[in-house]
Amino acid sequence: MSIFGRYLFRQVAGALLLILLSLSGVVWIALALRQLNLVTTQGQDAWVFLIMTTLALPNLMALIAPIALLIAAIHTLNRLNGDSELIVLTASGATVWTVARPLILLALLVSLAVSFVNHVGMPWSLRLLRDYIIQVRTDLISQVLQPGQFSSPERNLTFHIRDRTYSGELLGILMQDARDEKQIMSYLAERGVIVKQGDATLLVMTGGHIVRQPDTGEPPQVVTFESYAIDLNRFEPRGERDGLKPRERYFGELAFPEPDDPYLRHQPGQFRAEFHERLANPLYPLAFVMIAVAFAGQARSTRQNRVEAVVFAFLLAAAIRLGGLAANNLVVIRASAVPLLYLLPLGGIALALVVMRLNARPRGGPSAWDRLVLAADAMRGAAAPVLASRAAPRGVRRQRTG
């Protein structure tokens, strides 16, 4: 790259890092506020809270990074024009591609980073987050339950213990599982202890009863037991053990899933949409950079309105990205909508190239918009005396005529 190219690359890259860190901080705060109950009500320490909120960030990085690049490119180009650097560059004979080349290189680097996050970072973080959620749920049952208080790890699931000994034994256990409306299960036991066997976490209760209450109107069934073990892993939210979700899978697992995968059989549209979304996401940084160069990369004097071009570039890029999100939802329903995921960013690139080509042509006079403004000013000036005479009082007009 030339000296100007390296200079522009450093300026936009620095602004990109600053904006990316700022947007990531805002997103992290929003995630932290949603997960604040981990510390306040579920008794988890600050380290687990920090890890779980941070692991959710890569899931949004593919959406944040192109937007941060767009803002950085528009801001830098607008500042260079305000400092007359683009004007001097254009006067020296440079074309718009002198500005576009370093930005395209930066967009390619951002695209590579987005691809890495989509195919490696996001699945890894979501899988690790899944493990932490299971660990938190187990810790909630084995450690966080306070004697004499009712706790609900999830809806229609209630735990209560009378006391806990120093050795960790639970006394006076009451547990009701009403998640299945067809059959409500209630467990009562004098004692219980948490036992971990490999990946399974068991609640072994002694000296208790099980009350089954079906919804058929039949009387409840009471079963007495001396010792009874419950797998606490089955108290995870429904669907958590149906298999890995599409966002939690690596590219190979997403492109070539097992034919008998239960998630694939029930929701094939989710696999299709996630697969093509990962391939289309890296196109957005390049599209946003081209739009920024097309509308904000041209040298303009201070008399020309540059705000309109900047606002239009941002709105156009935002419309393309929102259209991509809508197309992703449509692909889940219809496979025929897959080309939309690629046509939207590619259409943005094509439109930017057309605008760049039109702006590169020399103009013999004012633009069509400038001519309309001049015509409107002339008409306003011609109509001013007529309007003033009509607005004058009658007495004044009679004196003038006399």
WOCOR-V696362 format. One record per run of one state. SS is the DSSP state (H for helix, E for strand, C for the rest). FROM is the first residue (numbers start at 1). TO is the last residue. If there is no record, write none. Layout:
BEGIN
ss = {SS | SS}
from = {FROM | FROM}
to = {TO | TO}
END
This chain:
BEGIN
ss = {C | H | C | H | C | H | C | H | C | H | C | H | C | E | C | E | C | E | C | E | C | E | C | E | H | C | H | C | H | C | H | C | H | C | H | C | H | C | H | C | H | C}
from = {1 | 3 | 35 | 37 | 41 | 46 | 56 | 58 | 83 | 85 | 92 | 96 | 145 | 150 | 155 | 157 | 165 | 170 | 178 | 183 | 198 | 200 | 215 | 221 | 232 | 236 | 246 | 249 | 251 | 256 | 262 | 267 | 268 | 297 | 307 | 334 | 335 | 361 | 368 | 392 | 394 | 402}
to = {2 | 34 | 36 | 40 | 45 | 55 | 57 | 82 | 84 | 91 | 95 | 144 | 149 | 154 | 156 | 164 | 169 | 177 | 182 | 197 | 199 | 214 | 220 | 231 | 235 | 245 | 248 | 250 | 255 | 261 | 266 | 267 | 296 | 306 | 333 | 334 | 360 | 367 | 391 | 393 | 401 | 402}
END
